[in-house]
Amino acid sequence: MNTKEFVYWQEENMWIGFLKEYPDYWTQGYTFEELKDNLKDIFAEIISGTIPNIRKTGELEIA
């Protein structure tokens, strides 16, 4: 099973979030479960190649 970390919060009656690896692609849901489903849909679109110029985050070790 593949797992992805995500950031989420609630604003009024909506749950909002994004995948940590792809912070430019936010989504929302009326429930927390709907938010997670929408995050899965965004991930599927990202890896399918249908969204051009995907920006990602990474880590850099500096001595």
C-alpha positions in Angstrom: 0.0 0.0 0.0 1.3 3.4 -1.0 0.9 6.2 1.6 1.2 10.0 1.2 1.4 12.6 3.9 -1.1 15.4 3.6 -1.8 18.7 5.4 -5.4 19.5 6.2 -7.6 22.0 8.2 -11.2 22.9 8.6 -12.6 26.2 7.6 -16.2 26.7 8.6 -18.1 23.7 7.1 -15.3 22.6 4.7 -12.2 20.4 5.0 -9.3 21.7 3.0 -6.0 20.0 2.3 -3.1 19.2 0.0 -0.5 16.4 -0.4 2.8 17.5 1.3 4.8 16.4 -1.8 2.6 18.6 -4.1 1.7 21.8 -2.1 0.3 23.7 -5.1 -2.7 21.3 -5.6 -5.3 22.0 -2.9 -8.7 20.4 -2.7 -11.6 20.4 -0.3 -14.5 18.3 0.9 -17.6 18.6 3.0 -16.4 15.7 5.1 -13.0 14.5 6.1 -13.6 11.3 4.1 -14.5 13.4 1.0 -11.3 15.4 1.4 -9.3 12.2 1.5 -11.1 10.9 -1.6 -10.4 14.2 -3.4 -6.7 14.0 -2.5 -6.5 10.5 -3.9 -8.1 11.8 -7.2 -5.6 14.7 -7.4 -2.7 12.2 -6.9 -4.1 10.0 -9.7 -4.3 13.0 -12.0 -0.7 14.1 -11.1 0.8 10.7 -11.8 -1.2 10.2 -15.0 0.6 13.1 -16.6 -2.5 15.0 -17.5 -1.4 18.0 -15.4 1.5 19.8 -17.0 4.5 21.3 -15.2 4.0 19.6 -11.8 6.1 21.2 -9.0 7.2 19.0 -6.1 8.9 19.5 -2.8 12.1 17.8 -1.8 14.8 17.8 0.9 18.3 19.0 0.6 21.0 18.1 3.0 23.4 20.9 3.7 26.6 20.3 5.6 
